[in-house]
Amino acid sequence: MNPDKVWAIIENKDGGVYHSADGGESWKLINKERKLRQRAWYYTRIYADTQDEAIVYVMNVRYHKSTDGGKSYKTYNAPQGDHHDLWIAPEDNQRMVIADDGGAQVSFDAGESWSTYLNQPTAQFYRVTTDNSFPYRIYGAQQDNSTIRIDHRSSRRYITEENWESTAGGESAHLAPNPDNSEIVFGGSYDGFLTRVNHQYDLLRAINVWPDNPMGHGAEDMKYRFQWNFPIFFSPHNSQRLYTASNYLHVSEDEGHTWQV
């Protein structure tokens, strides 16, 4: 490989894949397709092949492969979407590991086929919290999967799938078990979706602060602007007081039935 040949992705109005043949002294825009730089804050990874300088890979929702030095790309899928990282063996460019929201998959033929991600106990968690039960349970939101709560110990020898169950909210959620009744859990998802689950009676209820579906809208169309993983939490001083936050702070004292700014 030629160490003077470098590729980079720039995200701005004139962005795209840039190439330098002189170790970064000068750069040339060679591809500006949006598929290579969508949601740049979430992806933006580009890799040169370890054996063939004409081959370049770009990670994104799907992954993209160039065989002409980064000028054009074909699009491929690994078993799971949202690709974040790629490793190519230095001595064998057929041997690769791709990392995505499902875990990791291995290829021995440069991506023509991939191993499964269903052979590994992996999940991508945003954060964890616990409830006030005894024994307590651990709560977390899994990227591209459900929220879960897990018994922190089992009456059997091991914690197994029998000790796991889905709960409120979606993949990006903050989770807030009721401090006085851990069978009631509040969870969010992106852009303001908020749910309440009563595990005792297996009931799910939407408790959005504002009822509009914000998906696909710009901020100018939203009454309240909620972030991807907006916070949800109970007051440590008053267990009846539930907070959540958009560009405003919202409070409910009736488990999300009504909200005040």
ABEGO torsion letter per residue (X at the ends): XBAABBBBBBBBAABEBBBBAAGGABBBBABABAAAABGAAABGBBBBBAABAABBBBBBABBBBBAAGGABBBBBBBABBGBABBBBBAABAABBBBBBAAEBBBBAAGGABBBBAAABBBBBBABBBBBABOBBBBBBBBBGBBBBBBBABBABABBBAAABBBBBEBAABBBBBBAABAABBBBBBBGGBBBBBBAAAGBBBBABABABBABGBBAAABABBBBABBBBBBBAABAABBBBBBABBBBBAAGGABBBX
